[in-house]
Amino acid sequence: MTSNAPTSNAPTSNAPTPRRKPFETVLVANRGEIACRIIRTLRALGIRSVAVYSDADRDALHVSLADAAVRLGPAAPHASYLNIDAILAAAAATGAGAVHPGYGFLSENEAFARACADAGLVFVGPGLTALAVMGDKIRGKNHVAGSGVPVIPGFSRPGQSDAQLVAAAAAEVGYPLLIKPSAGGGGKGMLRVDAAGELADALVTARRVAQGSFGDDTLLLERYLDRPRHIEVQVLADASGAVIHLGERECSLQRRHQKVIEEAPSPLLDPATRARIGEAACRAARSVGYTGAGTVEFLVSDMAPDEFFFMEMNTRLQVEHPVTELVTGLDLVEWQLRIAAGESLPLTQAEVVLTGHAIEARVYAENPARGFLPSQGAVLSLSEPVGDGIRVDSSLRPGLTISGVYDPMLAKVIAWGADRAEALARLDRALADTVVLGVHTNVEFLRLLLRNPDVAAGRLDTGLIERSLPGLGLRGMPGQPLPDHFSVAAALFLHAAAGSGTGPWAQPNGWRLGPARPARYSLRVSATETVDVAVLTGPDGLSVAVDDRMPVPARLSPVADHSGTFACELDGRLEVLQLVSDGPRLWLGQNGFSAELVHRSRAERLADRLAGRGRAGGEAGTARPEVRSPMPGTVVAVHLATGDLIVAGQRILTVEAMKMEHHLLAETDGLLTVGVRPGDLVRLDQIVASVDAVAVATTTLTEASAPDTEATPSATPVKGDPT
């Protein structure tokens, strides 16, 4: 991970650098990349850092970076990172004078801030009034409206039942609308509803998510703006009442209400609108006596860029804060600490200068080829980019196990440039140099997204990603087969490993008493697809035949001084890629793209043939009776029971992994058998239910068992990254 300070050619603040340490010891009540990022600033300031960790994070990077570390408890967040008593005990045991909550977990928890004060600890965040008002979306929205800040039309009253919300949607809001939990942020539990018939079911899901994420199932409704842009303003405020803004960030590139790429400044706003939206943010902060770093989020219509509407205020540091740091030269964590210690702001509004452009891309543990479902595994190979204008905030290290307990964000890759074009080019190059093997990531998706013409031109809105996905050309998706050199490199690697023995019987060269025969390697590249590679040994070297096509010359050789890097020559074309094996699994990466190939044993191939699955899982378009979990996770709801008659498209159960809920649907009509219960842990591709094909009379189905409107498994944010 590179330094968290601005890079050498990024701007630096003209404000004098204070020398006094604001605290002697600070406990960081968080994990992952944000804990690492905070600890690095503490180290730069000469402040002793204390990390806390769960059993799942015993070997995490933030634990090794800190000066001291304290175990909180088991992996589950409520038993560790949300355990206020355990965190306070850790602070007392280590002599901490302050607690930095990072973002997510307890960062906006009024009870935690109050408990810190009662224990004599400084909470590095705003005061209790700001947390109470802005921590409740309903209260916060009504509050800023009274201060003259424009708000989105909607319905926001506490204590409303589902029936009252349904009535309000028809009478006061209209469709499409957005359901939002009142007590949280970061897209957790947010659902778009396009028609009245969808609202009742969506409210049930949203309440379950809100209760599980925040302990509060209060919901509000807002009018959904067509093609809106998500623009937020960074504010800093001190205890004397001084409030400034540090410009805005464009956060419109989102999936499922989760930010993917952010930049500063926004390519949409002109200087006059920037000043107006910045003053509106400062007005919102002043209205609650805000202190420290905070973010005020707005929606701006692309068709009317001079109009903006308040969404919410995040009373904490944001995931995307590095882009603001790179264009201002300020370390926001440092100034959070200094303001918490009673220091005044380092500069006035007139002294704030934005220099250049910065763009951030979030690296998630997710598999784009499987609908961006969460991915788990161990980091077998890691390379993170360096260079002019490049910054990486990361918690990754070789050997780290990525579980499904916490948020799937692994790292952030940030680029600064003199202008937006340079920043985009640098970020693309940095992503190409990012190698994470052993767990699926979204790095290739990020590179393809940056090359989208609308993204390059700054024509952004919150629905752009979903509209663009079909045309991005993600490898591994239907119609985008794995490149031949990936499967050939894997086969040649296996071939070389098999040939490490001695004697003719140990050599995979086809030697036999009679005509030479090729060595065959069957590689599973997805749940339903395999690739077969035949390796033949001839007088001129090796040749390969992929899926019984004509053989072509091939060779695989390691690249000197680059462990895990290989050159694969296939029919005269040379490709350089990274390759690492983990038993029968081989991970390959190139230019940000990675793939997992599994060497199928003879027994597996025979079993598939006997089951009639074939290399493509049966006839194209044939629905399979098995319902498999698309990722490892926990069953949180079973909607139907064994013996029910169901129809294709009907929701059977819901699995949660990495703070996302995934609804599993039947692919065929028939008689249902369910093999799991709520609370069960399931593996990737585990059969959780099956449907025996029988004639189903739709008139026998009750209204409650009508098929879902969704045609494929869907995902609902539960505890996504706290944007």
N, C-alpha and C positions, 0 to 999 in steps of 0.2 A: 504494500500500500504506500503510495507516495505521500508526501507531506500534505497536511491539511491547510497550510498557508498558501496564499496565492503563488502561482508559478512565477518564474523569473521574469517573464515578459508581460505579466498581467500588472494592472495598476496597483499602486500602494497608496494608503491614506496619507494626507498631509498632516493629519493630527499627530501631536507628539505621542510617543509610546510611553505609557506610564510604567514605572519600575516597581511599584509596591505590589506585593502579592496580596490579592484580596482575601485569601483564606490559606490556612496551613494544610488542611486535609479536606478533601471533598469526596463523598461517596457518590458513585454513578449508579443510579437505580434503574438500570436498563441492560440491554444485551446487544449482540450483533454489531453491525457497522457503526451505529450511532454511539454505542459505548466506546468503541475503539477511537472514534473521531474526537469525542470529548476528552478521553484520556490523553490523547496526543497534545491537545491544547493545555491541559493541566500540566503535563510534563514540560512544555515550552515555557510555562509561567513559573516553574519550580514548585508547583503545588503537589503534595502527596496525594495519590489517587487510590481509591478503594473500589474494587469491583465486587459485584455480587453475582451469584450464578445458581442455576438449578442443576439437578443431577444430569440433565441432558446436555448441559453446557460446561461440564467439568473441564473439558479439554479445549474450550473455545478460545479464540484469539484474545478477546478482551480480558480474559482472566490472566493470561501470561503477560499482557502489556502493563497491567496495573501494579502498583507498589505493594498492594495487599489485596486479598480476595476472601470473601466469606460465602459459604454455602447457605442458600435460603431454604431449599427443600426439594421435593420431587419436581418432575418436569412440568406438570400441569401449571399454567400461569397462576391460577388462584392459590396454589400452594407455594408459589415462589415469587415471581415478579409482581404479583398483585397482593402479596402478603405484607400488609403494612407493618404489623408487629415484628415480623422477621427482619424487614429492612431497617426499622428503627433500632432493633437490637444490634444489627450489624454496625450501624453508625456509632452506637454507644461503645461497642466493643473495640472499635478502631480509632476512636477519638476524632471522628469527623465533625467539622463545624458547619458543613453545608451539604445539601443533597441536590444533585442535578438529575432531574427525572428523564432527560432526553425527550423522545416523543413516543406516543402510544403508552400502553400500560397505565401508570399512575400520573402521567404528566399533566393532565387536566382534572385531576381528582381533588375536589375541595376538601374532602375528609383527610386525605393524605397531607395536603398543605397545612391543614389545621393541626394534625398530629405532629408534624415536624416542628411547628411553632411551639406547641405544648412541651415538646421534648428539648427545646432550646436550640433547635437546628434551623439554619437558614434554608428555606425552600427557594431554589434558583428558578424563579418564575414570578408571575404576577401575584397581586394580593388576593385575599379571599373574595372581595366584592367582584373583581373581574372574573374569577373562576366561577362564582355562583351565577352571575348574569350570563356570561358568554358560554358557559359550559352547558347551558340548557338552550337549545336552538330556538324554542318557542319564546322563551323570555328574552333571549338576546335579540331576536328579530324585532320583537315589539319594542324593546328598549331603544335600539338605534333608530327605528322609525320615528320615535318621539324626539330624537335629536336631529332630525332633518336629513337622515341618510336614506336614499331610495331603496325600497325592498321589493322582492318578487311577489306578485299577487299569489295568495294562497289561503290556507286555513290552518291557524296555529293557536289552538287553545288546549290547555292541559286537561287531563282526565276524561278524554273522549273515548267512547266505546267504538267498536268496529261499525256498528249500525249508524252512529252519529257521524263517523267519518265518511261512510258511504253516502249519507244524505248530504253532507257538506260538499262532497266532490261534485254531486249533481247540481247543487244550488249555487255554489260559490266559486268553485275552482275550474271545472271543465276538464276535458281530455285533449291531449295526453297530459298526465300529471306525474309527479315524482313523490314517492313515499320516502320520508327521511326520519330516522330515529332522532328524538329530541336531545338525547343525552350524549351523543357521540359524533364522531366525524370520520374522515378518511374514506368515505364511500361505504363504510360498514353498514349493511342492512338497507342501503338505498335501492329502491326498485322503481323502474318506469312502468306505468300502467297506461295502455293505449285505449282501452274500452271499459265500460262500466262492468261488463261481465267478468273481467279479470280481477277486479279490485278486492273482492272478499277473500279469495285465496291468497292474493299478494299480501294483504294485511296480516294474515295468519303467519306467513313466513317472516315478514318484517318484524313482527312482535317477538317471535322466537329468537331471531338474530339479535335484536336490540337487547332483549333480556339476557341472553348469553354473553353478549359483548360488554354491556354497560351496567347490567343489573337493573335496568329501567326500560320498560317496553312502551313508553310514551312515544307517539308518532305525530308527525305533522304532514300536511300535504302542500305541495307547491305546484303552480302551473309550470309545465315543462316547456321551455323555450326551444323553438326549432333552430337547429344548428347554432347553439350558443358558443361563445368563447369563454373559457374559464381563466380569469385574470385575478391575481392576488397581489397585495401590496405588503411589503415588509415594513414594519414600524419598530422603532426603538423609543423607549420612554424611561425617564428617571424619576426618582422620588420627589424632585422639586416641581414636577408638573410639566417639564419640557418633553415634547413629543416631536419626533421627526419621522419621515418615511425615507426609505432607501430605494425608491423606484419599485417597479412592478415585475412580476414574473408571469409569463404565458404558460399555462398548464392545461391547454386544451386537448392535447393528445392523450386520450384515456381509453381504457378498456374496462367495462363493467364498473365504471365510476372510479377506477384506480388509475392514477397518473402514471404515464410511461416515459414521456420525454418532457422536460421543462426547459425554459430559456429565459434569459434576461438581457435586455429589455424585451417587451412584446413588440413584434413587427407590426402590430395593428395601430397602436396609439400614437397620436401626434403629441408634441410638447404641451399643448394647452390641455388636452384630455388627461395626460399624465399628471399634470399639476392638480387638476380637479379631482381625479380619483384618489390621488395621494392625500389631498386635504380631507376628503371624505373618510379615508381610513384613519387619519389622525383624529378626526372628530369622533369617530367611533371609539378609539382608544381613550381619548380624554373623558368621554362620558362615563367610563367605569374606573377612572383613576389608575389607568394601566401603568405598570412598571415592567421593564425588561424588554425582551424581544417577542413580538407577536405578529400574526399575519391576518389581514382582513381580506376575505375572499369575495369576489364579485363575479356576476355573469354579465357579459357584454354581447350585444347582438352584433354579428358580423355585418348585418345590413345597416346598422345604426351605431357605429363605433364610438359616438360621443355620448351614448346612453349606457348607464351601468346600474346594476341592482345588487344590493348587499345580499350575500348568502349566509355567511357565518364568520365568526372570528375564532381563529385557533390560538389559544392562549399558551403557546409553547413554540419551540423551534420546529421548523418544517423539514421534511425529508429533503426538499429541493433548495435548502438555504445556501449550498455551495455556489450556485450561479450568482446570487447576490453578493457573496463574498468576493468572487472573482471580478465583478465589474465595479465594486466599491473599494476593494482593498482592505475591508474590515473583517476581523475575525469575530463572528457573531457570538460564538461560545464565550470568548474572552469577555465581551461586553455584557453578556448575560451575568457572568460572574462578578464583574466590576460594579454593575448597577445593583446587583443583589447585596453587595458589600457597602453600598451607599455612595458610590462615585457618581459624578455627573456625566452627561453625554459627552462624547469626545468632539462633537462638531455641531454646528447649527444647520438648519435646512438649506441655507444659502451655500454652505460649504460642501454639500453632497454633490459629487460629480460621478456620473456613470461613464466608464471608459471601456470601449470595446463591446464584445458580445460573448455570452457564455451559454452553453447548452449542456444539459445533463441527461443521461440515459440510465434507466434503472435495470439492473441485471437481476432477473427473477429465476428461481428454480421452478421452471415450468416447461412443458413439452408442447410447442406450437403445433406439431403434427398430430397431437391428440387433443385438439381444442383448447390448448393452453392449460391443461390440467396440471396440478402441482406435481413436482418430481422430487424423488428422494434418492439418497445414495451417499457414497463416500467420495470425496474429492481425490481422485487418483493422480491427476496432473493439473498443474495451475501455472499460468503465466499471465501477469497483469501488465498493461501498457505503461510506458514512460515516454517522456519527450516534451518538447516545448509546448506550453499551454495545456498540458494534460495533468489532471488530478484524478486519483482513484480513492474513493472512500469504501473500504471493504473490510469484511471480517473473515475472508477466506484464507485458508492455509491447506497445504497438502495433508491428506489424512482426515480432514474434518468430515464428520458425519452430518449430513443434512437430513433432519427428521421432519415429520409432518406436524410437529407440535406448535411451531411458531410461524411467523410471517415468512412468505417465500422469497422476500427480497434479500439478495446475497451481497450486492455491491452497487455502487454508483460510479459511472465513468463520466467525467466532466471535461469539457474542452473550452478554452478561452481563445478568442481570436480578435484581431483588430476590427473585424466586421463579421456579420452573420455568415457570410459565405466561407470565410476562413475557419470559423468555429465549427461549422458543419463538416468541412473537409477533415479537420483535425479529429473530430469525434468519430467519423467513419473509419479513419485509419486506426484510431485507438481501439475501436471495437473489433476490427479485423485482427488486431494483435492480442485480443483477449481469448485465452484458452482455459476452459474449465471442463475437464473430462471426468466422468464418473457420475455425473448428474446432468440431466437435461436443462438447458437454459434457453433464454429468448434472444441470445445475442444476434443470430442471423436475422431474426425478425426485426430487431432494432436497426440493423444496417439497411435492410430493404425499406423500412419505413422512412428513414432519412432520405432515401433516393426517390420517394414518391414526389411527383411534380408539384402537388399542392403543398407538401411539407417544405420542399425546397423554396417555393415561392412565398411561404408564410401565409398561405390560405388555409387556416386551421379552424376546426371546431370540434366539439366533444364527440361527435359521431363519425369523424373522418376515418378512424381506424377500422371500425366495423364495416363501413362502406368499402374500404380499400382492400380488406383481407383477401377476397377471392382473386384479385389480380396481382397480389404481391409476388407470387411464385415461390412460396416457401417450400423448400425441399422436404420430402417426407410426406407432403400432403397428397391427396388424390390427384393424379395427373402430373405429379412432380416426383418421379422415381429417384432413388438414390443413385448418384453418379457411379459409373462402373469402376472408377479407380478406387473408390472406397471399399467395395466388396472384393476387388482384386487384391488390394493391399492387405486386407484382413486374411484372405486365403493364403497369400504368399507368406505372411507372418506365421500362420499356423503351420504351413508347409515346412518352413525353416525350423520351427520348434520341434516338429515331429521328426525331422531329420537329424536331430542332435545325438541320436544313438549311434551304435556301431554295427557293422555287418549288413549284408544285403536285406535281411528281413526287417531291419529297423529303419530302412531308408524309404521315404514316401515318393520314390521316383518311378513307380510303376513296374519295377523289376519283377519278373516272374519267369517261370519255365514256359516259354511260349511268347506270343506277341505282347509287346509292352501295353500297359493299360494306364490311364491317367489316375492321379489321386484326386478324389472328389471331396469338396467341402460344401456343406449346406449351411447357409447363414440365415437366421431369422432377423429380418429388418423391421418388422412391425408385428402386431398381434395376429395379422392375417396374411402376411407376405413373407416369402423366403426367396433367396437368390442362391443358385447353385453355381459353383465355380469349379471347373475341372483344370487341374494343373498337370501339364505334360512335360516330360523331360526329353529333349532331343539333342542331337549333336551340336546345335548352335546355342543351347541354353534352354530356358524355360519358355513355355507359351501357355496361354490360358484361354478357356472357352467359358463365357458367361451364359448360363441358361441355354447350353447346347448351341450357341452361335459359333461361327467360324473361329478357330483358334488364332490368337495374335501373340506376338512376342511380348514378354513382360519380365520385369525385374524389380525387386525391392531391396534397397540398401539404406543403412542408417546414415544420417548426416553427421559428419564428424563434429565433435564439441557441442552437440545439441541433443542431449539425452531425450529419447522419446520422439525424435523427429526423423522422418524417413522420406526418401525420394522414391516414388513409385513411377516407373517407366512402363507405359502401356501403349503398345503399337506406335512407338516413336514419340509419344507425348509424355512430358515429365511433369509430375505433380508432387509438391512437397506438402506433407501433412504430419500431424502429430498422431501417435498411436500408442495405446497402453492397454494391457490385458488384465483381466481380473477373473481368473478361472476360464470358463467357457465364454465369458463376455469380453468383447473387444470394443474399446471406445476410440473413435477417430475424429479429428478436428481439423478444419482448414478454413481460414479467413472468417472466423466467427461462427461457422457452421460446425455442429458436432452430430455424431450418430452413434447409436449403440447397436452392435451386431452380436448375435448369440450363435456360437458354434453348436449346431444341433447334432446330438449323438445319433448313432445308428438306431438305437432303441426309440428315440423320439421320432425319427423319420418313419420307422415302421409303425409306430402307434398312430401317427397322423394318417398314414395310408389305410390302416385298418379302420380308422374312424371315418374315412371317406372325406376328410377335410380338404385334402389337396393343398397345393401351394398357395391358393388364394382364398382358402376358407370356404370352399363350396362354390356353387354357381353364383355368378354376379347378381346382386340384387335379391338373393334369397335371405330372408330373415332367419336369424339363428334363435333357437329356443332358449339358450342359456343367457342369463343376465349376469354380466361380469362387472366387477368394480373397476372403473377406469383408472384408479389410483389407490395407493394405500391410504387408509383413513379409518374413521369411526362412524358406525351407523348411528345417526341421530334420530331417525324416524322411519317407521315401517307403516306405510299407508294402507296396505292390503294384507290379507291373510291367506295361508295355505287353503286351497279349496275354492277360492274365488274364481269366477269366470271373468276374464278380462279381455280387452281389445287392444290392438296395437296402438302405441302412443300413450298408454295409460301409465301414470306414475306409480311405481311400486315401492321404492324406498329412497331415502336421502342419506348420502354419505358426506361427512365433513373431513377435509384435509387442508392443512395450512390456511386455516381461517376462511375457507370457501365451502359452501354447501353445493353438492352436486346431486341432481335429481336423476334417478335411473328409471328408464321407461321400458315398457315391453316392446319388442320388435314384431310380435305376432299375436294373433288371437289365440285363446285357449284357456286351459285350467292351470292355475298358478300354484306353485310350490315355493315357499319362502324358507331359506336356510339360515337366516340370521335374525338377531333381535337388536333392539336399541341398546347401544353401549358396546356392541361387539366390535373388535378390531378386524379389519379386512385387509388382504394383500392386493397388490396390483394384479388385475385380471382374475381374481378369485370369483368363482361362480357363487353368487349370493341368492339367486332365485332361478327357476326354470318354468317354462310354459309348455305344457303338453298340448299339441295342436288338436283341438276339437272344434266342432262348429259352435259358434257363439251367437245366440240370438240377442241382438242389441236391445230388444224390448225387455229382456230379463234384467238388464243392468239398472241399478238404482242411480238416482241423480248423483249421489256421492261418488260413484265409481265411473263417471263419464270420463272419457279419455282426456288427457292433458292437451292443451292447445299447442304445446311444444312438440316438435317432431323429433328432436334429438335431445340427449342429456344436456341439461342446462346448469348454470352455476350462479350462485348468489353469494356476494361478499358477506363474510361473517366478521373476520377480524383482519381485514387487509391492511396494507401498510398505512400508517397514520398520516396521510397527506395533509 
